[in-house]
Amino acid sequence: MDLSTHYLGLELKNPIIVGSSGLTGSVEKVIQAEHHGAGAVVLKSIFEEEVALAYAEFMKTAKSVAGETPYFDYDGRRSPIEYYDYVIREENLKKYVSLIEASKKAVSIPVMASINCFLGSVEWMSYARHLEAAGADALELNMFFPPTDFTKTRADKESIYFKVTEEVTKNLSIPTALKISHYFTDLGPMIQRLSRTGIGGLVLFNRYFSPDIDIDRLEVTNGFVFSTPSDLAMSLRWIAIMAEKVDCDLVASTGIHDGAAVIKQLLAGASAVQVASCLYKNGLAYLEEMLGGLERWMTENRFMGINSFKGKMSQAKSTDPSVYERVQFMKYYGGRKNVAV
Ligand SMILES: Cc1cc2nc3c(=O)[nH]c(=O)nc-3n(C[C@H](O)[C@H](O)[C@H](O)COP(=O)(O)O)c2cc1C
């Protein structure tokens, strides 16, 4: 049985990628992911924001200890504290570059790096160059500007996605993918336009930290960290709708918790899938069970390779394309009775 697939021009031995998360934050875990059968890994993102937060934290402690504007020793010189964020950034980058280099040495599956920056395309580009030089096989841009900024227009906010993606894609020689959220006003056309920026792949969709409220302690807590199998619905619908409307690969992410969910996403038109929550819950060895499910189903249905069924159930190929756009619960739809109403 041939489970291999192509994503970003890379050959993956199977379509299950361990998504960017704590599961790919160390060489040991990357080795485990390969050992249990992962087709590729996307390393935990390097966050520009962490530099800013570490800097703010340092300033707080430094001030409370010294009671005056702190200085630190940099390159043998006494330099003003303003340089400190630069040093934290370099330290962060150095650690990430070592993670890429060590992972590349330790495993033979593709190792993709992932970055998340603030708005400026200069920073995205600068990080991207370092990660490419470290030997990453591909780069994933984990890009999300929360739609909570009331000072900019929608067009201004959207233009940043294009500016960064076009610049990074144009200037790197390794393939790049863009991982996005579904928080766009005009999601279908937006995905299509993004697919035409020269990007190799789009990851639909990222999952974000969400706050919850503890009603006994009246505190905001870290809630809903992991997805559930029903979270599959959003990415499944959009992979199916967009499969034949984009000029790049599509990779499904969110709510893929078993072999059946992998098969559904491939049928919808995904080139590969990314998983995180189900591996947090069941351990990396669970990859073997998911792969077993995929292989059994392919055998039973006499599909010898992924390409023989990839996209077979996309909206474009579906006998009932309207079902993917149906959103209201009505008594009848598409000539069928909706039993849940
Ligand atoms: C604990 C945790 C940490 C994550 N860290 C990152 C990250 O650093 N970068 C990123 O792009 N996505 C990150 N993600 C998102 C995952 O890569 C994935 O896209 C998301 O969880 C949806 O997939 P799932 O339903 O299989 O969890 C994280 C997810 C979780 C649960």
The ligand as an SDF file (V2000), in Angstrom:
LIG
                    3D

 31 33  0  0  0  0  0  0  0  0999 V2000
   -0.9870   23.1560   23.0760 C   0  0  0  0  0  0  0  0  0  0  0  0
   -0.9740   23.6100   21.6340 C   0  0  0  0  0  0  0  0  0  0  0  0
    0.0970   24.3760   21.1610 C   0  0  0  0  0  0  0  0  0  0  0  0
    0.1000   24.8510   19.8490 C   0  0  0  0  0  0  0  0  0  0  0  0
    1.1550   25.6120   19.3800 N   0  0  0  0  0  0  0  0  0  0  0  0
    1.1470   26.0590   18.0930 C   0  0  0  0  0  0  0  0  0  0  0  0
    2.2260   26.8080   17.5790 C   0  0  0  0  0  0  0  0  0  0  0  0
    3.2230   27.0910   18.2410 O   0  0  0  0  0  0  0  0  0  0  0  0
    2.1550   27.2200   16.2810 N   0  0  0  0  0  0  0  0  0  0  0  0
    1.0910   26.9240   15.4660 C   0  0  0  0  0  0  0  0  0  0  0  0
    1.0800   27.3230   14.2990 O   0  0  0  0  0  0  0  0  0  0  0  0
    0.0680   26.1930   15.9370 N   0  0  0  0  0  0  0  0  0  0  0  0
    0.0640   25.7610   17.2150 C   0  0  0  0  0  0  0  0  0  0  0  0
   -0.9740   25.0030   17.6720 N   0  0  0  0  0  0  0  0  0  0  0  0
   -2.0760   24.6760   16.7580 C   0  0  0  0  0  0  0  0  0  0  0  0
   -1.8980   23.2780   16.1610 C   0  0  0  0  0  0  0  0  0  0  0  0
   -0.7580   23.1870   15.3280 O   0  0  0  0  0  0  0  0  0  0  0  0
   -3.1300   22.8790   15.3310 C   0  0  0  0  0  0  0  0  0  0  0  0
   -3.2040   23.6950   14.1860 O   0  0  0  0  0  0  0  0  0  0  0  0
   -4.4130   23.0350   16.1090 C   0  0  0  0  0  0  0  0  0  0  0  0
   -4.2870   22.5710   17.4310 O   0  0  0  0  0  0  0  0  0  0  0  0
   -5.5600   22.2730   15.4380 C   0  0  0  0  0  0  0  0  0  0  0  0
   -5.2810   20.8990   15.3120 O   0  0  0  0  0  0  0  0  0  0  0  0
   -5.8580   19.8030   16.3510 P   0  0  0  0  0  0  0  0  0  0  0  0
   -7.3190   19.8980   16.2940 O   0  0  0  0  0  0  0  0  0  0  0  0
   -5.3090   18.5070   15.8510 O   0  0  0  0  0  0  0  0  0  0  0  0
   -5.3160   20.1820   17.6920 O   0  0  0  0  0  0  0  0  0  0  0  0
   -0.9890   24.5250   18.9890 C   0  0  0  0  0  0  0  0  0  0  0  0
   -2.0310   23.7180   19.4640 C   0  0  0  0  0  0  0  0  0  0  0  0
   -2.0350   23.2760   20.7720 C   0  0  0  0  0  0  0  0  0  0  0  0
   -3.1910   22.4250   21.2450 C   0  0  0  0  0  0  0  0  0  0  0  0
  1  2  1  0
  2  3  1  0
  2 30  2  0
  3  4  2  0
  4  5  1  0
  4 28  1  0
  5  6  2  0
  6  7  1  0
  6 13  1  0
  7  8  2  0
  7  9  1  0
  9 10  1  0
 10 11  2  0
 10 12  1  0
 12 13  2  0
 13 14  1  0
 14 15  1  0
 14 28  1  0
 15 16  1  0
 16 17  1  0
 16 18  1  0
 18 19  1  0
 18 20  1  0
 20 21  1  0
 20 22  1  0
 22 23  1  0
 23 24  1  0
 24 25  2  0
 24 26  1  0
 24 27  1  0
 28 29  2  0
 29 30  1  0
 30 31  1  0
M  END
$$$$
